[in-house]
Amino acid sequence: MTKVVPIRGRVQRIGAQRPDYVLEATIADLFRKYERELVDRFVEDPLGTRIWFRDYNFPKLIQLSFRGTKAKATIAINHLRKNCSELDYAFDDQRAKTLFWIPDVIRNADSIYVNGHKRIAGDQVYVKRYAKGGAPLKVVFTQIDEDMNQRIVTTSFQTHDEGLRRFVNSKPMWSAKSEILNETIMLSIAAKEET
């Protein structure tokens, strides 16, 4: 007698293929990569808005802490630039590994919302769904830096659908789905006009 065992297939995940994780050896190495690849550069969102990266946002982007409290940006950055000991510093590993996903989230956002969270700095939230285990949504918060008159990245992290509801107000202000639908309607109208 043979036993029949059903073959389990992989669960089909919905979303974009996730980029590679970044695994730098030290916080200083991660900061140097961030400076080299992102600082003083911008990414353009689907609406044509330029969003800039600044060095002073690095500690917030990885939730850098010093002896258990939030690290002060200027002190931490100066410390990292001098390659001093990092023993007193800690960070959120998941935020650090997905730090370089931020340009993709902004450039290829699934949707853009108004920030609905009272304590997170930023007035807009960019959301992208990735086909991966764990938290499938990567969110990026941005705001206008009044001194520079530029929109900048303030923070970013991963969350689930339930978590997203805490950070956004109702309907998106822009959605890739509605953009595709509008293009389809425009193409349909153009095709009818040609006939």
N, C-alpha and C positions, 0 to 999 in steps of 0.2 A: 504494500500500500504506500502510495506517495502522498506527501503532504503538500498542499497547494498554498503558497504564501504570496499574497499580493505584492507586487513591486511598487514601492513608493517612489513617486517622481518628485522632483523638486517643486516646491511651491512657486508658482509664477508671481513674481513681485511686479507691482505697477510702479513706474517711474523711470527716470533717466538712469543710465549706467553711472555708478558713482566714480568719481575721480580717485586716483591713488591717495592713500594716506601719506602724510609727511612725517617722517621719523628722524628728526635731527638728534644728534648725540647730547647736546646741551641746550639750555634756554638761550645762551648767547649765540649758538649756531643758528637756532631758529630765528632769533632776532636779526642776525646778519642776512639770512635768506629773505626775511620779510623786507628789510631795508633795500636790499639789492633788487628784488623783484616787484615790490608794490609801492613803497613810500614815494610820495610826490608823483604818483601816476594815477590815472583815472581809468575807470571802466564805464562804458556807456550802457545805460539800461534800455529796454525795448521802446521807451518813450523818447529816447535821445538825450536824457539827462546824464551829465557826467558826475560820477561819484568818485571822490578822491580818497586815497589812503594816506594817513599821517603817522609819523613815528610814535607820537604820544598816545595813540590808540592801542598800540601793541599790548601793554599790560592788561587792558580790559578785554581784548580779543581772546586772550588765553586764560583769563581770570587769575592773573599773577598775584600771589600773596607773599608777604614778607612776615615771617614769624607768626603766621596765623591771621594776619589782618591784611586788608586790601593794600597792595603795593602802590606807593606814590609814583606816578608815571615818570617824572623827571629824574628822581633819585634812582629808580630801577633802571631806566635807560642808560644813565651815566655809568651805573654799576656794570651793566651788561657790556657796554662798549669797552670797559677796562679789563674785561675777562677776569674779574675777581671771583671769589668763591660763590657758588650758588647754593650752598648748604642751607641757608636761611630762607630760600625761596621755594615755593611750590606753585603748581599750576594745574589747570584742568586738562588732563591728557586728551580727552575727546575733542575739546576746542582746539588744542594745538595740532592734533592730527588732521583736522578738517579746515585749518586756517586758510589754506590756499585753494579751497573750494569757493571762497567768497566771490572772486571775480565771475565764476561760472553762474553762481546763484543770481548775481545782479544782471549779467549779460543775457542769461537765458531763463529768467524768472518765469515760473508758472503763473504767479500773480503778485500784485503789489497792493498792500493794504495801508490804511491809516493806523498808526500805533494806538492800541486801546489800553495799554498797560501804563499805569500812572508812574511807576518807579524806574522803568527802563528808558534811558535817554534815546531819543529819536522820534521823528514824527512819521516816518514811513518804514514799512516792513516788507522786505522782499522774501518770497517763499519759493522753494524748489523741492520737489519730491524726487527722491532717489530710490532706485530698486535695490534695497539692502535690508539686512536684518537690523533689529534695534530701532532707533528713532529714524523714520524714513524722511523726515522733513528737515531741511536746513533753512534757518531764518537769518536774515541780515537786517539790522536796524541802521537807519541813516538819518542825518539831520543836517541843517544848514549851519556851518560854522560862521557866525556873524563877523568875526574879525577878517576872515579870508573871503567871505561871500561865496563859499563853495559848499556843495553837499559832500559830506564825509561819512565814512563807515564808523559807527559808534560801538557796536557789539554784534556778536553772531554766535549761534549755538544750534544744536539739533533738538528736535522735539517731535512729539506724536501729534496726530490730528486733534486729540482732546486738549493737549497743551496749547496748540495754536489758538484755540478759542479764547484763551486768557490774554493773548497778546494783540489781537486784532479787533477792529470794529466791523461788525456785520459783513457786508458784501465788499469784494475787492474794488479798489479804484481803477484797476486794470487787470485783465486776465488774458492769458495766451489763448484760452478756449474761445473767448468772445472775439479775439482778434482773428482767429482762424475762421470762425463763423462769419464775421463781417467780410473777410476776403472771399469766401465762398459765395456769399450773397452778391457782392460786387461783380464777381466773375459771371455769375448767373445772369445778372442784369445786363452786363456787357455782351454776353452771348446772345441774349434775346434781341438787343438793339441791332446787332450785326445782321440778323436774319430778316 
